[in-house]
Amino acid sequence: MEDPKKERTLFLIKPDGVRKGLIGEVIKRIEQTGLKIVALKVVKPTRELTEGHLPGSDKWMKGMGNKTLGDYKEKNMDPIKEMGTDDPLEIGKEIYEWLIKYYTSGVIVAGIAEGNRAIEIVRKIMGNTIPVNAAAGTIRGDFSTDSPSLANQEKRAIANMTHASGDPTEAAQEMANWFKPEEIAEYGD
């Protein structure tokens, strides 16, 4: 069994989070939990770097489309009127392009946090990926009220300020996409 104190996860402060001046706030909240920051850098993402980050599979895009359709249903909105289709894959492809535009719209701060249950803790700090559903006390809950229906109406990605890896497999893939091994520090105990 791997040392639980060495679990690592990627976190990103996306362009809107950087523009809102949240770099220090995000890092502060992560460090206050006892997690260590073992890598940190400011990046102007390219399309290629962003495509390496986003899953981009048809299954993933269909899932994004289904989330949007669920939000439309909840808000009694017509997806054909709003998006021109009710096909979840086609909607997902559109959202994917909005995400590329969002990630490449400015600088991103990429970091790796390390510690016991780092993945779970960083996700809790960030809050629900849909800011309007995020609890108070989380980054997204405290600093945004964006929603899928508003973002889709404005033909853009949800401005949710941050990203946190969802599981160990995702964390490993994402850390390798954003960092070279030599960019990750090893703390001595």
C-alpha positions as CSV (number, residue, x, y, z in Angstrom):
1,M,0.0,0.0,0.0
2,E,1.2,3.5,-0.9
3,D,1.8,6.0,1.8
4,P,-1.6,7.8,2.3
5,K,0.3,11.0,3.2
6,K,1.8,11.0,-0.4
7,E,-1.5,11.1,-2.3
8,R,-1.3,13.8,-5.0
9,T,-3.9,15.7,-7.0
10,L,-3.9,18.4,-9.6
11,F,-5.7,21.7,-9.0
12,L,-6.1,24.6,-11.4
13,I,-7.1,28.2,-10.9
14,K,-8.7,28.9,-14.2
15,P,-8.5,32.3,-16.1
16,D,-11.6,33.7,-14.3
17,G,-10.3,32.7,-10.9
18,V,-6.9,34.4,-11.7
19,R,-8.7,37.5,-12.9
20,K,-10.7,37.6,-9.7
21,G,-7.5,37.6,-7.7
22,L,-8.1,34.2,-6.1
23,I,-4.7,32.6,-6.4
24,G,-3.7,33.4,-2.8
25,E,-7.1,32.4,-1.5
26,V,-7.1,29.0,-3.1
27,I,-3.5,28.2,-2.0
28,K,-4.3,29.4,1.5
29,R,-7.3,27.1,1.8
30,I,-5.3,24.1,0.5
31,E,-2.4,24.8,2.9
32,Q,-4.7,25.4,5.9
33,T,-5.9,21.8,5.6
34,G,-2.3,20.6,6.1
35,L,-1.8,19.6,2.5
36,K,1.6,20.5,0.9
37,I,1.9,22.3,-2.4
38,V,4.6,20.3,-4.2
39,A,4.3,22.0,-7.6
40,L,3.0,25.4,-8.8
41,K,3.3,27.4,-12.0
42,V,1.6,30.0,-14.1
43,V,0.7,28.8,-17.6
44,K,-0.8,30.4,-20.7
45,P,-2.5,27.2,-22.0
46,T,-2.5,26.3,-25.6
47,R,-5.2,24.3,-27.4
48,E,-3.0,21.3,-27.3
49,L,-2.3,21.5,-23.5
50,T,-6.1,22.0,-22.9
51,E,-7.0,19.0,-25.2
52,G,-4.5,16.9,-23.1
53,H,-6.4,17.9,-20.0
54,L,-10.0,17.4,-21.2
55,P,-11.2,13.8,-21.7
56,G,-12.8,14.7,-25.1
57,S,-14.2,11.2,-25.7
58,D,-17.7,10.8,-27.2
59,K,-18.8,9.2,-23.9
60,W,-17.5,12.3,-21.9
61,M,-19.0,14.7,-24.4
62,K,-22.4,12.9,-24.3
63,G,-22.3,13.1,-20.5
64,M,-21.7,16.9,-20.7
65,G,-24.6,17.1,-23.1
66,N,-26.9,15.1,-20.8
67,K,-26.0,17.4,-17.9
68,T,-27.0,20.4,-20.0
69,L,-30.3,18.7,-21.1
70,G,-31.0,18.0,-17.4
71,D,-30.5,21.6,-16.6
72,Y,-32.8,22.7,-19.4
73,K,-35.5,20.3,-18.3
74,E,-35.2,21.6,-14.7
75,K,-35.5,25.2,-16.0
76,N,-38.3,24.3,-18.5
77,M,-36.1,25.5,-21.4
78,D,-36.1,24.1,-24.9
79,P,-32.7,22.7,-25.9
80,I,-33.5,22.9,-29.6
81,K,-34.3,26.6,-29.2
82,E,-31.2,27.2,-27.1
83,M,-28.7,24.9,-28.7
84,G,-30.2,24.0,-32.1
85,T,-30.4,20.3,-31.1
86,D,-31.4,17.9,-28.3
87,D,-28.7,15.4,-29.2
88,P,-26.5,15.1,-26.1
89,L,-23.3,14.3,-28.2
90,E,-23.8,17.4,-30.4
91,I,-24.4,19.6,-27.4
92,G,-21.3,18.0,-25.7
93,K,-19.1,18.8,-28.7
94,E,-20.2,22.4,-28.6
95,I,-19.5,22.6,-24.9
96,Y,-16.0,21.0,-25.5
97,E,-15.2,23.9,-27.9
98,W,-16.4,26.4,-25.3
99,L,-14.1,24.8,-22.7
100,I,-11.1,25.1,-25.1
101,K,-11.9,28.8,-25.5
102,Y,-12.3,29.2,-21.8
103,Y,-9.1,27.5,-20.8
104,T,-7.0,29.4,-23.4
105,S,-8.6,32.8,-22.6
106,G,-6.0,33.8,-20.1
107,V,-3.4,32.4,-17.7
108,I,-4.0,29.5,-15.4
109,V,-2.2,28.6,-12.2
110,A,-1.6,24.9,-12.1
111,G,-0.6,23.2,-8.9
112,I,-0.2,19.8,-7.2
113,A,-1.3,19.3,-3.6
114,E,0.0,16.3,-1.6
115,G,-1.2,14.7,1.6
116,N,-3.7,12.3,3.2
117,R,-6.8,12.2,1.0
118,A,-5.6,15.1,-1.1
119,I,-8.0,14.4,-4.0
120,E,-11.1,14.4,-1.7
121,I,-10.0,17.4,0.3
122,V,-9.1,19.6,-2.7
123,R,-12.5,18.8,-4.3
124,K,-14.3,19.8,-1.1
125,I,-12.4,23.1,-1.0
126,M,-13.4,23.9,-4.6
127,G,-17.0,22.9,-4.2
128,N,-19.6,21.7,-6.6
129,T,-18.5,22.2,-10.3
130,I,-21.6,24.2,-10.9
131,P,-21.1,27.4,-8.8
132,V,-24.8,28.1,-8.2
133,N,-25.0,24.7,-6.5
134,A,-21.8,25.0,-4.5
135,A,-22.0,25.3,-0.8
136,A,-21.0,28.5,1.0
137,G,-17.5,28.2,2.4
138,T,-16.1,26.7,-0.8
139,I,-14.3,28.6,-3.5
140,R,-17.0,28.3,-6.0
141,G,-19.8,28.9,-3.5
142,D,-18.1,32.0,-2.1
143,F,-17.0,33.6,-5.4
144,S,-19.5,32.7,-8.2
145,T,-23.1,32.2,-9.0
146,D,-22.7,30.9,-12.6
147,S,-25.0,28.2,-13.9
148,P,-25.3,25.9,-17.0
149,S,-28.4,27.6,-18.2
150,L,-26.7,31.1,-18.1
151,A,-23.5,29.8,-19.7
152,N,-25.3,28.0,-22.5
153,Q,-27.5,31.0,-23.1
154,E,-24.3,33.1,-23.5
155,K,-22.7,30.3,-25.6
156,R,-19.7,29.8,-23.3
157,A,-18.3,27.4,-20.7
158,I,-19.4,27.6,-17.1
159,A,-17.0,30.1,-15.4
160,N,-16.3,27.9,-12.3
161,M,-12.8,29.4,-11.5
162,T,-11.1,26.2,-10.5
163,H,-10.5,22.5,-11.3
164,A,-9.6,19.6,-9.0
165,S,-8.9,16.0,-10.2
166,G,-11.8,13.6,-9.5
167,D,-10.0,10.3,-8.8
168,P,-6.5,8.8,-8.7
169,T,-6.5,7.9,-12.4
170,E,-7.6,11.3,-13.5
171,A,-5.1,12.9,-11.1
172,A,-2.2,10.9,-12.6
173,Q,-3.2,11.8,-16.2
174,E,-3.7,15.4,-15.4
175,M,-0.5,15.9,-13.4
176,A,1.5,14.3,-16.3
177,N,-0.3,16.7,-18.7
178,W,0.6,19.9,-16.8
179,F,3.9,19.0,-15.1
180,K,7.2,17.4,-15.9
181,P,8.4,15.0,-13.2
182,E,11.3,17.4,-12.4
183,E,8.9,20.2,-11.7
184,I,7.4,18.3,-8.7
185,A,9.2,18.8,-5.4
186,E,9.8,16.1,-2.8
187,Y,9.4,17.3,0.7
188,G,11.5,15.7,3.4
189,D,9.5,14.8,6.5
